[in-house]
Amino acid sequence: MVEQAAPEPEPVDPAAQPPLERLGKNTTAIPARVVGRQGRALVVRLHAVGYENERFVLGGVNAADFEEGSWILVDVAGMTKKKRVHQVSFNSRLS
């Protein structure tokens, strides 16, 4: 009997998923779209309710490796006293 390899899961398009409702101090794997560059850093927009119009700068990532419009995953790196995200860090690449 020949074993069949499990089919690879199809990549999920973050734009087709509903935005995240709540972000907390330890929230990880937040979908974000690359919207530009600022020097050697990436500028991203989170796919989360309440953060649609906010841009975050991701340092420590080579911006030349990412195309504008591609999707990445980010983690919450810092929050304000009013429980708003003010800093994110790179997690992994989606597309």
Backbone as CSV, one residue per row, in Angstrom:
resi,resn,N_x,N_y,N_z,CA_x,CA_y,CA_z,C_x,C_y,C_z
1,MET,0.838,-1.167,0.000,0.000,0.000,0.000,0.893,1.242,0.000
2,VAL,0.609,2.160,-0.877,1.403,3.375,-1.025,0.752,4.495,-0.220
3,GLU,1.579,5.131,0.607,1.053,6.251,1.392,1.029,7.494,0.525
4,GLN,-0.052,8.222,0.623,-0.150,9.478,-0.110,0.196,10.621,0.832
5,ALA,0.937,11.550,0.298,1.289,12.716,1.102,0.043,13.564,1.312
6,ALA,-0.045,14.140,2.478,-1.187,15.012,2.764,-1.126,16.215,1.836
7,PRO,-2.263,16.612,1.302,-2.242,17.778,0.417,-1.824,19.025,1.193
8,GLU,-1.039,19.867,0.530,-0.594,21.093,1.177,-1.778,22.038,1.315
9,PRO,-1.895,22.689,2.445,-3.006,23.631,2.595,-2.823,24.813,1.651
10,GLU,-3.926,25.266,1.101,-3.864,26.405,0.196,-3.576,27.660,1.008
11,PRO,-2.768,28.568,0.467,-2.482,29.793,1.207,-3.756,30.617,1.384
12,VAL,-3.910,31.168,2.561,-5.090,31.963,2.868,-4.803,33.416,2.520
13,ASP,-5.713,34.037,1.794,-5.568,35.444,1.445,-6.054,36.289,2.620
14,PRO,-5.173,37.038,3.278,-5.589,37.824,4.441,-6.655,38.859,4.109
15,ALA,-6.640,39.381,2.884,-7.627,40.389,2.515,-9.030,39.803,2.501
16,ALA,-9.154,38.501,2.255,-10.461,37.853,2.222,-10.973,37.531,3.621
17,GLN,-10.099,37.558,4.612,-10.478,37.266,5.993,-10.983,38.543,6.669
18,PRO,-11.876,38.417,7.647,-12.299,39.618,8.377,-11.138,40.169,9.200
19,PRO,-11.082,41.487,9.377,-9.996,42.060,10.172,-10.082,41.615,11.629
20,LEU,-8.936,41.590,12.287,-8.904,41.219,13.704,-9.677,42.251,14.517
21,GLU,-10.446,41.778,15.481,-11.286,42.668,16.289,-10.506,43.333,17.422
22,ARG,-9.701,42.550,18.137,-9.006,43.075,19.302,-7.532,42.716,19.248
23,LEU,-6.710,43.684,19.591,-5.273,43.457,19.675,-4.838,43.713,21.110
24,GLY,-4.033,42.807,21.638,-3.538,42.953,23.002,-2.028,42.978,23.042
25,LYS,-1.492,43.037,24.238,-0.047,43.136,24.440,0.709,41.954,23.844
26,ASN,0.145,40.764,23.897,0.842,39.573,23.413,0.264,39.031,22.111
27,THR,-0.433,39.858,21.352,-1.017,39.406,20.094,0.092,39.172,19.072
28,THR,0.051,38.011,18.422,1.050,37.683,17.408,0.355,37.335,16.101
29,ALA,1.121,37.285,15.038,0.658,36.884,13.708,-0.506,37.742,13.220
30,ILE,-0.312,39.053,13.249,-1.312,39.989,12.741,-1.009,40.228,11.266
31,PRO,-1.966,40.006,10.360,-1.710,40.281,8.950,-1.513,41.782,8.729
32,ALA,-0.534,42.120,7.904,-0.265,43.518,7.575,0.157,43.597,6.115
33,ARG,-0.287,44.649,5.431,0.063,44.854,4.029,1.179,45.889,3.948
34,VAL,2.186,45.593,3.142,3.286,46.526,2.921,2.768,47.654,2.034
35,VAL,2.856,48.898,2.520,2.345,50.035,1.753,3.445,50.963,1.264
36,GLY,4.682,50.714,1.663,5.763,51.557,1.183,7.054,51.308,1.937
37,ARG,7.985,52.226,1.711,9.294,52.151,2.362,9.631,53.502,2.954
38,GLN,10.395,53.470,4.005,10.924,54.683,4.604,12.409,54.436,4.822
39,GLY,13.195,54.838,3.859,14.613,54.506,3.888,14.783,53.013,3.684
40,ARG,15.404,52.335,4.655,15.585,50.881,4.567,14.521,50.128,5.355
41,ALA,13.569,50.835,5.936,12.516,50.207,6.737,11.230,50.074,5.925
42,LEU,10.379,49.148,6.350,9.080,48.939,5.709,8.013,49.770,6.400
43,VAL,7.030,50.206,5.623,5.850,50.860,6.173,4.685,49.922,5.915
44,VAL,3.968,49.528,6.977,2.881,48.558,6.849,1.590,49.124,7.428
45,ARG,0.485,48.542,6.979,-0.840,48.875,7.497,-1.457,47.590,8.027
46,LEU,-1.896,47.593,9.281,-2.451,46.402,9.919,-3.838,46.073,9.382
47,HIS,-4.141,44.784,9.327,-5.472,44.304,8.931,-6.246,44.030,10.217
48,ALA,-6.618,45.124,10.911,-7.302,45.015,12.199,-8.272,46.181,12.350
49,VAL,-9.369,45.928,13.020,-10.387,46.949,13.238,-9.788,48.090,14.059
50,GLY,-9.984,49.317,13.591,-9.479,50.491,14.290,-8.090,50.921,13.864
51,TYR,-7.419,50.115,13.057,-6.058,50.441,12.627,-5.949,50.545,11.104
52,GLU,-7.089,50.643,10.405,-7.083,50.629,8.947,-6.317,51.809,8.345
53,ASN,-6.326,52.953,9.011,-5.699,54.152,8.461,-4.376,54.501,9.124
54,GLU,-3.875,53.630,9.990,-2.608,53.893,10.666,-1.482,53.126,9.996
55,ARG,-0.342,53.782,9.898,0.843,53.154,9.314,1.877,52.937,10.409
56,PHE,2.596,51.818,10.285,3.638,51.477,11.244,4.934,51.237,10.483
57,VAL,6.044,51.709,11.041,7.359,51.533,10.428,8.022,50.318,11.069
58,LEU,8.474,49.393,10.217,9.135,48.168,10.675,10.625,48.282,10.398
59,GLY,11.414,48.446,11.423,12.854,48.469,11.263,13.422,47.068,11.402
60,GLY,14.668,46.903,11.027,15.317,45.607,11.164,14.959,44.619,10.082
61,VAL,14.266,45.078,9.058,13.873,44.232,7.934,14.379,44.910,6.673
62,ASN,14.956,44.148,5.767,15.441,44.717,4.521,14.254,44.993,3.604
63,ALA,13.930,46.255,3.423,12.759,46.643,2.637,12.878,46.212,1.182
64,ALA,14.088,46.028,0.688,14.274,45.617,-0.705,13.764,44.203,-0.953
65,ASP,13.604,43.399,0.093,13.121,42.025,-0.049,11.609,41.934,-0.185
66,PHE,10.897,43.042,0.009,9.435,43.021,0.008,8.890,43.984,-1.034
67,GLU,7.884,43.516,-1.765,7.236,44.364,-2.753,6.066,45.083,-2.107
68,GLU,5.773,46.263,-2.607,4.617,46.995,-2.116,3.350,46.210,-2.446
69,GLY,2.463,46.068,-1.485,1.233,45.303,-1.670,1.317,43.875,-1.175
70,SER,2.518,43.402,-0.810,2.642,42.032,-0.304,2.180,41.978,1.151
71,TRP,1.871,40.771,1.609,1.371,40.556,2.969,2.452,39.938,3.839
72,ILE,2.530,40.401,5.085,3.443,39.841,6.073,2.674,39.659,7.383
73,LEU,3.282,38.972,8.325,2.719,38.846,9.667,3.593,39.639,10.627
74,VAL,2.958,40.372,11.532,3.688,41.162,12.519,3.177,40.818,13.915
75,ASP,3.967,41.160,14.917,3.605,40.964,16.318,3.526,42.323,17.002
76,VAL,2.721,42.428,18.042,2.658,43.653,18.835,3.940,43.746,19.655
77,ALA,4.650,44.870,19.528,5.894,45.056,20.269,5.743,46.105,21.362
78,GLY,4.741,46.962,21.244,4.545,47.988,22.261,3.153,48.571,22.184
79,MET,2.616,48.914,23.355,1.285,49.511,23.425,1.342,50.767,24.290
80,THR,0.396,51.674,24.045,0.302,52.886,24.846,-0.463,52.588,26.129
81,LYS,-0.510,53.566,27.025,-1.262,53.397,28.270,-2.755,53.276,28.003
82,LYS,-3.202,53.777,26.853,-4.623,53.692,26.490,-4.924,52.438,25.682
83,LYS,-4.018,51.462,25.743,-4.201,50.147,25.105,-4.295,50.219,23.585
84,ARG,-3.519,51.119,22.981,-3.427,51.201,21.527,-2.044,50.711,21.106
85,VAL,-1.984,50.006,20.001,-0.700,49.535,19.476,0.078,50.742,18.961
86,HIS,1.339,50.858,19.332,2.169,51.929,18.789,3.461,51.397,18.181
87,GLN,3.739,50.103,18.338,4.950,49.532,17.757,4.704,48.068,17.418
88,VAL,5.182,47.665,16.230,5.052,46.271,15.804,6.417,45.751,15.381
89,SER,6.563,44.431,15.387,7.809,43.800,14.946,7.491,42.721,13.919
90,PHE,8.450,42.423,13.072,8.277,41.453,11.994,8.165,40.039,12.555
91,ASN,7.238,39.248,11.989,7.074,37.850,12.376,7.479,36.956,11.215
92,SER,6.744,37.012,10.103,7.075,36.180,8.945,6.438,36.745,7.681
93,ARG,6.818,36.168,6.568,6.320,36.596,5.259,5.162,35.702,4.835
94,LEU,4.124,36.295,4.242,2.996,35.522,3.726,3.053,35.385,2.212
95,SER,3.282,36.492,1.523,3.302,36.436,0.055,4.493,37.172,-0.501
